[in-house]
Amino acid sequence: MTSDEYKPYRAALLKTYGMWVVPPCTGRPGRPRLPYQVPATYLVYAVVHKTCRKGRVVNVQPRCLYGSEQAVAAALAASPVSRAVNTAFVERVNGTDSFWVGGAR
């Protein structure tokens, strides 16, 4: 999956595709550590990081948030629609959702 750096996406992906880890008991006094989520081993997620100066985009870099850079490269090589980390498809879906939410047809 690829997207822009909209912060809720990362948490939503972890909530949807994450795996729960239950820390083992340490035997020491005190409150036990709480279970937490980690990304599933198959989850590959990269974002587009844009650097802006004076309101203009001067640099665009892909960043791997979940999975490895090799996994991102393999997913892009296997993709029938894109060879680069981009936001074109998520932006298109967002535009369609906005269109239908507004009630227009």
C-alpha positions as CSV (number, residue, x, y, z in Angstrom):
1,M,0.0,0.0,0.0
2,T,1.1,3.5,-0.7
3,S,-0.3,6.9,0.4
4,D,0.7,10.4,1.5
5,E,1.8,11.0,5.1
6,Y,-1.7,11.5,6.5
7,K,-1.2,10.3,10.1
8,P,-4.4,8.3,10.6
9,Y,-3.5,5.9,7.8
10,R,-0.6,4.4,9.7
11,A,-2.7,3.7,12.8
12,A,-5.6,2.4,10.7
13,L,-3.4,-0.1,8.8
14,L,-1.8,-1.3,12.1
15,K,-5.3,-1.7,13.6
16,T,-6.5,-3.6,10.5
17,Y,-3.5,-5.7,9.6
18,G,-1.5,-5.7,12.9
19,M,-0.8,-8.7,15.1
20,W,-1.1,-8.5,18.9
21,V,1.9,-9.3,21.0
22,V,1.4,-10.2,24.6
23,P,4.6,-9.6,26.6
24,P,5.6,-12.5,28.8
25,C,5.4,-12.1,32.6
26,T,8.7,-11.0,34.1
27,G,8.1,-12.3,37.6
28,R,9.0,-8.9,39.0
29,P,6.7,-6.8,41.1
30,G,4.6,-4.2,39.4
31,R,2.1,-3.9,36.7
32,P,2.6,-6.2,33.7
33,R,3.3,-4.7,30.3
34,L,0.2,-4.3,28.2
35,P,-0.3,-6.1,24.9
36,Y,0.6,-4.1,21.8
37,Q,0.2,-4.4,18.1
38,V,3.0,-4.8,15.5
39,P,2.7,-4.9,11.8
40,A,2.1,-8.3,10.2
41,T,5.1,-9.7,8.4
42,Y,3.2,-9.5,5.1
43,L,2.3,-5.8,5.5
44,V,4.2,-3.5,3.1
45,Y,3.4,0.2,3.4
46,A,5.3,3.2,1.9
47,V,4.5,6.9,1.9
48,V,5.4,9.8,-0.2
49,H,7.3,12.5,1.8
50,K,7.2,15.9,0.2
51,T,9.6,18.7,1.2
52,C,8.2,22.2,0.6
53,R,9.9,25.6,0.6
54,K,7.9,28.8,0.2
55,G,4.8,26.8,-0.5
56,R,6.3,24.8,-3.4
57,V,7.3,21.1,-3.4
58,V,11.0,20.9,-3.9
59,N,11.6,17.3,-3.2
60,V,9.6,14.0,-3.2
61,Q,11.0,10.9,-1.4
62,P,9.4,7.5,-0.8
63,R,9.6,6.2,2.7
64,C,9.0,2.7,3.9
65,L,6.9,2.6,7.1
66,Y,6.0,-1.1,7.3
67,G,7.9,-3.9,5.7
68,S,11.3,-3.6,4.1
69,E,12.6,-1.5,1.2
70,Q,13.2,-4.8,-0.7
71,A,9.5,-5.8,-0.2
72,V,8.3,-2.4,-1.4
73,A,10.6,-2.7,-4.5
74,A,9.2,-6.2,-5.2
75,A,5.6,-5.1,-4.8
76,L,6.2,-2.2,-7.2
77,A,7.9,-4.6,-9.7
78,A,4.9,-6.9,-9.6
79,S,2.3,-4.1,-9.8
80,P,0.4,-3.9,-13.1
81,V,-0.4,-0.2,-12.7
82,S,2.6,1.6,-11.1
83,R,6.4,1.5,-10.8
84,A,6.8,4.2,-8.1
85,V,5.5,5.0,-4.7
86,N,2.8,7.6,-5.3
87,T,-0.5,8.9,-4.1
88,A,-2.5,8.9,-7.3
89,F,-4.8,6.0,-6.4
90,V,-5.6,7.0,-2.8
91,E,-6.2,10.5,-4.0
92,R,-8.6,9.2,-6.7
93,V,-10.5,7.2,-4.1
94,N,-10.6,10.2,-1.8
95,G,-12.0,12.3,-4.6
96,T,-14.7,9.7,-5.4
97,D,-15.6,9.3,-1.7
98,S,-15.9,13.1,-1.4
99,F,-18.1,13.2,-4.5
100,W,-20.5,10.6,-3.2
101,V,-20.6,11.9,0.3
102,G,-21.6,15.3,-0.9
103,G,-24.7,13.8,-2.5
104,A,-23.9,14.8,-6.1
105,R,-24.1,12.2,-8.8
